[in-house]
Amino acid sequence: MKTLRPLQPDFEFLLDFKDRELIDLFKDLREFILELYPDCNELLYHTHALTAVFSISDKLSDAFCMLPIYTNHLNLGFNKGTLLKDPHKLLTGTGNLIRHIDIEKKSDYRNPEVKALIEEAINFAIKDMDKPTKSIGKTFRKSRNSKA
């Protein structure tokens, strides 16, 4: 797998505690997103899940999607999923804004419908952004937590 951007070492260390199959899906899905929008910023969080958030700026409020990896599963989340056009009814969830797609295999996201949904989320985030950013194509570790 060609890596467009290496993972931040501390995040990769924590990721290695997860199941190998989940790690492989996470890394491939991350690459898929970076291929679609190489200039996005990646905000890394370690809270109840390890999460890579992809944003058009260095702010969480400008994020278009996220990859939370939990103990036994992985999601492709959309920060403003309820506001996106989802003609194929891919998104699930009950929150006010966030929706997600459950990821169990590559075909769950490596398809034209999910690609179109990610592109829709990117375009929505660009139009919704308050002001332009100078941070482009960077990775930021946004939280530090000693739990693995």
C-alpha positions as CSV (number, residue, x, y, z in Angstrom):
1,M,0.0,0.0,0.0
2,K,1.4,3.4,-1.0
3,T,1.4,5.8,1.9
4,L,0.5,9.4,1.0
5,R,1.3,10.6,4.5
6,P,2.9,8.6,7.3
7,L,0.9,8.1,10.6
8,Q,2.1,10.2,13.5
9,P,4.3,7.8,15.6
10,D,2.4,8.2,18.9
11,F,-0.9,7.5,17.2
12,E,0.6,4.5,15.4
13,F,1.9,3.1,18.7
14,L,-1.6,3.3,20.2
15,L,-3.2,1.9,17.0
16,D,-1.0,-1.2,17.2
17,F,-3.0,-2.3,20.3
18,K,-6.0,-2.9,18.1
19,D,-6.8,-6.0,16.1
20,R,-4.7,-6.4,13.0
21,E,-7.7,-6.6,10.6
22,L,-9.1,-3.3,12.1
23,I,-5.7,-1.6,11.7
24,D,-5.4,-2.7,8.1
25,L,-9.0,-1.4,7.3
26,F,-8.2,1.9,9.2
27,K,-5.0,2.5,7.3
28,D,-6.5,1.7,3.9
29,L,-9.6,3.9,4.5
30,R,-7.3,6.7,5.7
31,E,-5.3,6.4,2.4
32,F,-8.6,6.4,0.5
33,I,-9.6,9.7,2.1
34,L,-6.2,11.2,1.6
35,E,-6.3,10.2,-2.1
36,L,-9.6,12.1,-2.4
37,Y,-8.4,15.2,-0.7
38,P,-4.6,15.2,-0.2
39,D,-4.6,18.8,1.1
40,C,-6.8,18.0,4.1
41,N,-5.5,18.3,7.6
42,E,-5.7,15.3,9.9
43,L,-6.5,15.9,13.5
44,L,-5.7,12.9,15.8
45,Y,-7.6,12.3,19.0
46,H,-7.3,9.7,21.7
47,T,-10.4,9.7,23.8
48,H,-12.9,6.8,24.0
49,A,-11.6,5.8,20.6
50,L,-8.6,6.5,18.5
51,T,-9.9,8.9,15.9
52,A,-8.4,10.5,12.8
53,V,-10.5,13.5,11.8
54,F,-10.1,15.0,8.4
55,S,-10.6,18.7,8.1
56,I,-10.2,21.5,5.5
57,S,-8.6,23.6,8.2
58,D,-6.9,22.9,11.5
59,K,-10.2,23.2,13.3
60,L,-12.6,20.4,14.3
61,S,-15.5,22.5,13.2
62,D,-14.3,22.4,9.6
63,A,-14.0,18.6,9.5
64,F,-15.7,16.6,6.8
65,C,-15.2,13.1,8.1
66,M,-13.6,11.0,10.8
67,L,-12.3,7.5,11.4
68,P,-12.9,6.3,14.9
69,I,-11.4,2.9,15.6
70,Y,-12.9,1.2,18.7
71,T,-12.0,-2.1,20.4
72,N,-14.0,-4.2,18.0
73,H,-15.1,-2.0,15.1
74,L,-14.4,0.9,12.8
75,N,-16.7,3.6,11.4
76,L,-16.5,6.2,8.7
77,G,-18.2,9.1,10.4
78,F,-19.4,12.3,8.8
79,N,-19.4,15.3,11.2
80,K,-22.4,17.0,9.5
81,G,-23.9,13.8,8.1
82,T,-27.5,15.0,8.6
83,L,-26.8,17.9,6.3
84,L,-25.4,15.8,3.4
85,K,-27.2,14.5,0.4
86,D,-27.3,10.7,0.8
87,P,-29.2,9.4,-2.1
88,H,-28.1,5.8,-1.5
89,K,-29.1,5.9,2.2
90,L,-25.6,4.8,3.4
91,L,-25.6,6.8,6.6
92,T,-26.8,5.6,9.9
93,G,-27.1,7.1,13.4
94,T,-29.4,9.1,15.5
95,G,-27.4,12.2,16.5
96,N,-28.3,15.8,15.7
97,L,-25.5,16.0,13.1
98,I,-23.1,13.1,13.0
99,R,-23.9,10.0,10.9
100,H,-21.7,7.1,10.0
101,I,-21.1,4.0,7.9
102,D,-20.1,0.8,9.6
103,I,-16.9,-0.6,8.1
104,E,-16.2,-4.3,8.1
105,K,-14.5,-4.8,4.8
106,K,-12.9,-2.7,2.0
107,S,-16.0,-3.0,-0.2
108,D,-17.9,-1.0,2.5
109,Y,-16.1,2.1,1.4
110,R,-14.1,1.4,-1.8
111,N,-17.1,2.0,-4.1
112,P,-18.5,5.0,-6.1
113,E,-21.4,5.7,-3.6
114,V,-19.1,6.2,-0.6
115,K,-16.6,8.1,-2.8
116,A,-19.4,10.5,-3.9
117,L,-20.5,10.9,-0.3
118,I,-17.0,11.8,0.9
119,E,-16.7,14.3,-2.0
120,E,-20.1,15.8,-1.0
121,A,-18.8,16.1,2.6
122,I,-15.6,17.9,1.4
123,N,-17.6,20.3,-0.8
124,F,-20.0,21.0,2.0
125,A,-17.2,21.7,4.5
126,I,-15.5,24.1,2.0
127,K,-18.7,26.0,1.5
128,D,-19.5,26.0,5.3
129,M,-16.0,27.2,6.4
130,D,-15.9,30.5,8.2
131,K,-12.5,31.7,6.9
132,P,-9.7,30.2,4.8
133,T,-6.8,28.4,6.5
134,K,-3.1,28.5,5.9
135,S,-2.6,25.0,7.3
136,I,-2.8,22.5,4.4
137,G,-1.9,18.8,4.3
138,K,-0.7,18.5,7.9
139,T,-1.3,16.1,10.8
140,F,-2.0,17.5,14.2
141,R,-2.1,15.5,17.5
142,K,-4.9,17.2,19.3
143,S,-5.0,15.2,22.6
144,R,-2.7,13.2,24.7
145,N,-3.9,10.3,26.8
146,S,-1.9,7.7,28.6
147,K,-4.5,4.9,28.0
148,A,-3.8,2.4,25.3
